[in-house]
């Protein structure tokens, strides 16, 4: 399973993400673009795009989960995925 998703913020920054694991995505988050801190929304799930993803949805390990805020921790405990930049 490999799906691409598009995230769009209020300043119209577009981020292409990839999901390779089963799980629930965050619907509202802070824009992942550098120097932008506006609210962003996953607009298009399983998008048909040729653009390469810059971020990936992943299941954090138990150690990483310990440091999360309560709401994010609950999201992960209930099968949710988090977003991170893909390392080159």
MMTF fields as JSON, N, C-alpha, C and O atoms, coordinates in Angstrom:
{
  "mmtfVersion": "1.0.0",
  "mmtfProducer": "UNKNOWN",
  "numBonds": 351,
  "numAtoms": 352,
  "numGroups": 88,
  "numChains": 1,
  "numModels": 1,
  "chainsPerModel": [1],
  "groupsPerChain": [88],
  "chainIdList": ["A"],
  "bondAtomList": [4, 2, 8, 6, 12, 10, 16, 14, 20, 18, 24, 22, 28, 26, 32, 30, 36, 34, 40, 38, 44, 42, 48, 46, 52, 50, 56, 54, 60, 58, 64, 62, 68, 66, 72, 70, 76, 74, 80, 78, 84, 82, 88, 86, 92, 90, 96, 94, 100, 98, 104, 102, 108, 106, 112, 110, 116, 114, 120, 118, 124, 122, 128, 126, 132, 130, 136, 134, 140, 138, 144, 142, 148, 146, 152, 150, 156, 154, 160, 158, 164, 162, 168, 166, 172, 170, 176, 174, 180, 178, 184, 182, 188, 186, 192, 190, 196, 194, 200, 198, 204, 202, 208, 206, 212, 210, 216, 214, 220, 218, 224, 222, 228, 226, 232, 230, 236, 234, 240, 238, 244, 242, 248, 246, 252, 250, 256, 254, 260, 258, 264, 262, 268, 266, 272, 270, 276, 274, 280, 278, 284, 282, 288, 286, 292, 290, 296, 294, 300, 298, 304, 302, 308, 306, 312, 310, 316, 314, 320, 318, 324, 322, 328, 326, 332, 330, 336, 334, 340, 338, 344, 342, 348, 346],
  "bondOrderList": [1, 1, 1, 1, 1, 1, 1, 1, 1, 1, 1, 1, 1, 1, 1, 1, 1, 1, 1, 1, 1, 1, 1, 1, 1, 1, 1, 1, 1, 1, 1, 1, 1, 1, 1, 1, 1, 1, 1, 1, 1, 1, 1, 1, 1, 1, 1, 1, 1, 1, 1, 1, 1, 1, 1, 1, 1, 1, 1, 1, 1, 1, 1, 1, 1, 1, 1, 1, 1, 1, 1, 1, 1, 1, 1, 1, 1, 1, 1, 1, 1, 1, 1, 1, 1, 1, 1],
  "groupList": [{"groupName": "UNK", "atomNameList": ["N", "CA", "C", "O"], "elementList": ["N", "C", "C", "O"], "formalChargeList": [0, 0, 0, 0], "bondAtomList": [1, 0, 2, 1, 3, 2], "bondOrderList": [1, 1, 2], "singleLetterCode": "X", "chemCompType": "L-PEPTIDE LINKING"}],
  "groupTypeList": [0, 0, 0, 0, 0, 0, 0, 0, 0, 0, 0, 0, 0, 0, 0, 0, 0, 0, 0, 0, 0, 0, 0, 0, 0, 0, 0, 0, 0, 0, 0, 0, 0, 0, 0, 0, 0, 0, 0, 0, 0, 0, 0, 0, 0, 0, 0, 0, 0, 0, 0, 0, 0, 0, 0, 0, 0, 0, 0, 0, 0, 0, 0, 0, 0, 0, 0, 0, 0, 0, 0, 0, 0, 0, 0, 0, 0, 0, 0, 0, 0, 0, 0, 0, 0, 0, 0, 0],
  "groupIdList": [1, 2, 3, 4, 5, 6, 7, 8, 9, 10, 11, 12, 13, 14, 15, 16, 17, 18, 19, 20, 21, 22, 23, 24, 25, 26, 27, 28, 29, 30, 31, 32, 33, 34, 35, 36, 37, 38, 39, 40, 41, 42, 43, 44, 45, 46, 47, 48, 49, 50, 51, 52, 53, 54, 55, 56, 57, 58, 59, 60, 61, 62, 63, 64, 65, 66, 67, 68, 69, 70, 71, 72, 73, 74, 75, 76, 77, 78, 79, 80, 81, 82, 83, 84, 85, 86, 87, 88],
  "secStructList": [7, 7, 3, 3, 3, 3, 3, 3, 3, 6, 6, 7, 7, 3, 3, 3, 3, 3, 3, 7, 1, 7, 7, 5, 7, 7, 1, 3, 3, 3, 7, 7, 1, 6, 6, 7, 7, 1, 3, 3, 3, 3, 3, 3, 6, 6, 7, 7, 7, 7, 1, 7, 7, 1, 3, 3, 3, 3, 7, 7, 7, 2, 2, 2, 2, 2, 6, 1, 7, 2, 2, 2, 2, 2, 2, 2, 2, 6, 6, 5, 7, 3, 3, 3, 3, 7, 7, 7],
  "xCoordList": [0.83, 0.0, 0.882, 1.64, 0.793, 1.548, 0.611, 0.185, 0.295, -0.628, 0.064, 0.836, -0.226, 0.239, -0.933, -2.07, -0.634, -1.638, -1.129, 0.079, -2.036, -1.682, -2.171, -3.318, -1.289, -1.613, -1.559, -0.62, -2.568, -2.644, -2.862, -3.754, -2.031, -2.199, -2.945, -3.238, -3.244, -4.002, -3.227, -3.826, -1.9, -1.087, -0.833, -0.02, -1.541, -1.493, -0.189, 0.137, 0.563, 1.709, 1.175, 0.297, 1.697, 1.269, 2.384, 3.53, 2.051, 3.016, 2.521, 1.375, 3.391, 3.066, 3.64, 4.818, 2.788, 3.219, 2.968, 2.2, 3.635, 3.438, 3.091, 3.615, 2.2, 1.793, 2.044, 1.472, 2.906, 3.213, 2.722, 2.79, 2.223, 1.71, 0.23, -0.239, -0.497, -1.91, -2.002, -1.187, -2.978, -3.197, -4.024, -4.331, -4.376, -5.189, -4.282, -3.309, -4.614, -3.829, -4.413, -5.606, -3.565, -4.039, -4.766, -4.289, -5.867, -6.619, -6.17, -6.032, -5.943, -5.488, -4.128, -3.942, -3.18, -1.849, -1.205, -1.771, -0.036, 0.719, 1.429, 1.971, 1.414, 2.037, 3.482, 4.233, 3.881, 5.243, 6.298, 7.487, 5.881, 6.856, 7.674, 7.178, 8.936, 9.833, 9.28, 8.815, 9.325, 8.887, 7.384, 6.942, 6.609, 5.155, 4.585, 4.976, 3.682, 3.097, 1.573, 0.918, 1.017, -0.433, -1.02, -0.298, -2.317, -3.012, -3.067, -3.325, -2.826, -2.891, -3.867, -4.123, -4.402, -5.398, -5.006, -4.55, -5.186, -5.009, -6.197, -7.317, -5.942, -7.02, -7.363, -8.533, -6.355, -6.581, -5.912, -4.685, -6.703, -6.16, -6.02, -6.846, -4.973, -4.679, -4.668, -5.328, -3.906, -3.852, -3.126, -2.18, -3.583, -2.954, -2.022, -2.42, -0.788, 0.178, 1.511, 1.884, 2.217, 3.543, 4.629, 5.801, 4.249, 5.22, 5.759, 5.035, 7.041, 7.669, 7.322, 7.316, 7.036, 6.714, 7.942, 9.066, 7.706, 8.766, 8.622, 9.551, 7.44, 7.152, 6.483, 5.873, 6.615, 6.015, 5.224, 5.56, 4.158, 3.362, 3.965, 4.234, 4.181, 4.847, 4.266, 3.654, 4.475, 4.068, 5.283, 6.286, 5.214, 6.366, 6.571, 5.625, 7.835, 8.104, 7.695, 7.359, 7.728, 7.251, 8.031, 7.451, 9.331, 10.163, 9.755, 9.66, 9.516, 9.104, 7.709, 7.435, 6.845, 5.482, 5.467, 4.583, 6.441, 6.496, 6.645, 6.175, 7.281, 7.516, 6.429, 6.577, 5.363, 4.311, 3.337, 3.145, 2.728, 1.647, 0.507, 0.406, -0.353, -1.426, -2.281, -2.545, -2.715, -3.595, -2.902, -3.514, -1.637, -0.904, -0.667, -0.747, -0.377, -0.184, -1.446, -1.372, -2.601, -3.87, -4.132, -4.653, -3.776, -3.918, -3.11, -3.613, -1.866, -0.992, -1.487, -1.511, -1.88, -2.382, -3.598, -3.809, -4.389, -5.594, -5.344, -6.281, -4.095, -3.779, -3.378, -3.334, -3.086, -2.73, -1.274, -0.405, -1.029, 0.328, 0.732, -0.118, 2.038, 2.592, 3.306, 3.579, 3.6, 4.23, 5.668, 5.94, 6.591, 7.975, 8.54, 8.047, 9.589, 10.243, 11.042, 11.656, 11.026, 11.801, 13.259, 13.59, 14.124, 15.555, 16.131, 15.828, 16.963, 17.588, 18.796, 19.433],
  "yCoordList": [-1.169, 0.0, 1.242, 1.463, 2.031, 3.273, 4.33, 4.246, 5.332, 6.383, 7.734, 7.972, 8.608, 9.987, 10.848, 10.643, 11.818, 12.74, 14.167, 14.402, 15.102, 16.51, 17.286, 17.143, 18.105, 18.968, 20.4, 20.787, 21.182, 22.573, 23.456, 23.202, 24.508, 25.425, 26.675, 26.84, 27.546, 28.77, 29.738, 30.608, 29.593, 30.442, 29.767, 30.233, 28.663, 27.924, 27.161, 26.85, 26.853, 25.956, 24.545, 24.082, 23.885, 22.517, 21.547, 21.725, 20.536, 19.526, 18.16, 17.788, 17.419, 16.062, 15.101, 15.175, 14.196, 13.223, 11.809, 11.593, 10.858, 9.455, 8.678, 8.945, 7.717, 6.829, 5.403, 4.941, 4.7, 3.307, 2.336, 1.122, 2.869, 2.033, 2.321, 3.427, 1.317, 1.52, 2.41, 2.297, 3.284, 4.135, 5.345, 5.59, 6.095, 7.289, 8.507, 8.635, 9.4, 10.621, 11.732, 11.736, 12.675, 13.895, 14.702, 14.774, 15.291, 16.096, 17.548, 18.167, 18.087, 19.468, 19.451, 18.777, 20.181, 20.23, 21.555, 22.334, 21.811, 23.014, 22.744, 21.661, 23.746, 23.607, 23.137, 23.702, 22.109, 21.592, 22.419, 22.108, 23.47, 24.293, 25.126, 25.557, 25.344, 26.155, 27.568, 28.128, 28.135, 29.504, 29.722, 30.867, 28.685, 28.831, 28.147, 27.028, 28.806, 28.212, 28.293, 28.299, 28.355, 28.403, 26.997, 26.004, 26.931, 25.649, 25.057, 25.763, 23.777, 23.066, 21.904, 21.416, 21.473, 20.41, 19.398, 19.77, 18.108, 17.074, 17.199, 16.812, 17.742, 18.035, 16.852, 16.576, 16.179, 15.124, 13.847, 13.774, 12.852, 11.558, 10.693, 10.751, 9.895, 9.005, 9.801, 9.436, 10.887, 11.81, 11.198, 10.426, 11.555, 11.133, 12.252, 13.137, 12.214, 13.255, 12.632, 11.568, 13.312, 12.834, 13.487, 13.123, 14.446, 15.114, 14.144, 13.294, 14.29, 13.439, 13.946, 15.154, 13.044, 13.458, 14.005, 13.554, 14.98, 15.545, 15.111, 15.253, 14.577, 14.154, 12.784, 12.385, 12.074, 10.743, 10.604, 11.201, 9.797, 9.435, 8.163, 7.218, 8.125, 6.97, 6.686, 7.547, 5.462, 5.026, 5.189, 4.499, 6.092, 6.286, 5.089, 4.381, 4.878, 3.787, 4.207, 5.366, 3.268, 3.494, 4.604, 5.399, 4.667, 5.694, 7.091, 8.013, 7.25, 8.543, 8.93, 10.111, 7.965, 8.221, 8.811, 9.598, 8.432, 8.923, 10.441, 11.063, 11.036, 12.472, 13.314, 14.531, 12.699, 13.431, 14.111, 13.665, 15.194, 15.817, 14.818, 13.885, 15.022, 14.069, 13.762, 12.595, 14.799, 14.582, 13.767, 12.874, 14.068, 13.299, 11.876, 10.931, 11.722, 10.38, 9.553, 8.394, 10.129, 9.419, 9.085, 8.014, 9.986, 9.746, 8.507, 7.64, 8.428, 7.298, 6.004, 4.957, 6.074, 4.892, 4.307, 3.095, 5.177, 4.731, 4.433, 4.423, 4.194, 3.787, 4.915, 4.729, 6.087, 7.223, 7.265, 6.693, 7.952, 8.155, 9.607, 10.492, 9.843, 11.194, 11.538, 10.663, 12.806, 13.287, 13.711, 14.351, 13.358, 13.795, 14.014, 13.465, 14.835, 15.108, 13.877, 13.209, 13.59, 12.461, 12.879, 13.927, 12.051, 12.333, 11.941, 10.879, 12.819, 12.532, 11.66, 11.329],
  "zCoordList": [0.0, 0.0, 0.0, 0.945, -1.02, -1.099, -1.669, -2.821, -0.839, -1.258, -1.133, -0.203, -2.08, -1.987, -1.545, -1.969, -0.684, -0.189, -0.388, -0.389, -0.552, -0.692, 0.523, 0.947, 1.072, 2.196, 1.692, 0.996, 2.045, 1.617, 2.841, 3.65, 2.969, 4.103, 3.643, 2.459, 4.597, 4.308, 3.411, 2.779, 3.352, 2.467, 1.122, 0.323, 0.885, -0.38, -0.616, -1.762, 0.446, 0.303, 0.081, 0.81, -0.903, -1.217, -0.851, -1.264, -0.088, 0.332, -0.134, 0.115, -0.81, -1.245, -0.21, 0.14, 0.274, 1.276, 0.764, -0.173, 1.401, 1.046, 2.313, 3.394, 2.15, 3.25, 2.809, 1.822, 3.544, 3.215, 4.281, 4.094, 5.407, 6.491, 6.681, 6.413, 7.144, 7.472, 8.696, 9.611, 8.72, 9.877, 9.512, 8.345, 10.54, 10.381, 10.282, 11.025, 9.354, 9.181, 10.032, 10.334, 10.416, 11.035, 9.964, 8.831, 10.277, 9.306, 9.318, 8.263, 10.498, 10.655, 11.327, 12.34, 10.774, 11.324, 10.957, 10.189, 11.496, 11.143, 9.818, 9.596, 8.948, 7.627, 7.775, 8.569, 7.019, 7.131, 6.386, 6.465, 5.661, 4.95, 5.925, 6.965, 5.571, 6.391, 6.496, 5.503, 7.663, 7.951, 7.819, 7.729, 7.806, 7.765, 9.0, 9.333, 9.662, 10.867, 10.828, 11.87, 9.625, 9.504, 9.566, 9.469, 9.725, 9.772, 8.365, 7.39, 8.28, 7.0, 7.136, 8.236, 6.006, 5.976, 4.912, 3.831, 5.222, 4.205, 3.258, 3.594, 2.077, 1.13, 0.225, -0.037, -0.236, -1.229, -0.773, -0.696, -0.475, -0.093, -1.33, -2.24, -1.355, -2.481, -3.79, -4.763, -3.788, -4.913, -6.11, -5.956, -7.278, -8.523, -8.962, -9.72, -8.489, -8.801, -9.184, -8.69, -10.069, -10.467, -9.617, -9.722, -8.778, -7.91, -6.87, -6.351, -6.579, -5.57, -4.175, -3.939, -3.26, -1.891, -1.166, -1.39, -0.297, 0.538, 1.997, 2.792, 2.337, 3.704, 3.681, 2.689, 4.802, 4.893, 6.183, 7.206, 6.112, 7.28, 7.853, 7.111, 9.163, 9.774, 11.147, 11.78, 11.584, 12.923, 13.837, 13.649, 14.829, 15.712, 16.633, 16.978, 17.024, 17.953, 19.366, 19.608, 20.272, 21.638, 22.331, 23.071, 22.099, 22.734, 22.265, 23.076, 20.977, 20.434, 20.925, 21.139, 21.102, 21.562, 22.972, 23.31, 23.787, 25.166, 25.232, 26.185, 24.252, 24.284, 23.626, 23.518, 23.192, 22.49, 23.446, 24.577, 22.978, 23.725, 23.834, 23.038, 24.828, 25.11, 23.876, 23.584, 23.149, 21.997, 20.901, 20.316, 20.621, 19.604, 20.082, 19.297, 21.365, 21.908, 21.732, 21.325, 22.032, 21.866, 20.398, 20.085, 19.515, 18.072, 17.672, 16.959, 18.13, 17.791, 18.438, 17.791, 19.712, 20.427, 19.707, 19.713, 19.092, 18.385, 16.9, 16.102, 16.537, 15.173, 14.236, 13.02, 14.798, 13.978, 13.567, 14.224, 12.467, 11.945, 12.144, 12.248, 12.197, 12.287, 10.985, 10.164, 10.809, 9.58, 9.861, 10.877, 8.965, 9.07, 7.665, 6.68, 7.61, 6.342, 5.925, 6.757, 4.628, 4.103, 4.031, 3.477, 4.593, 4.57, 3.219, 2.675, 2.695, 1.392, 1.527, 0.526]
}
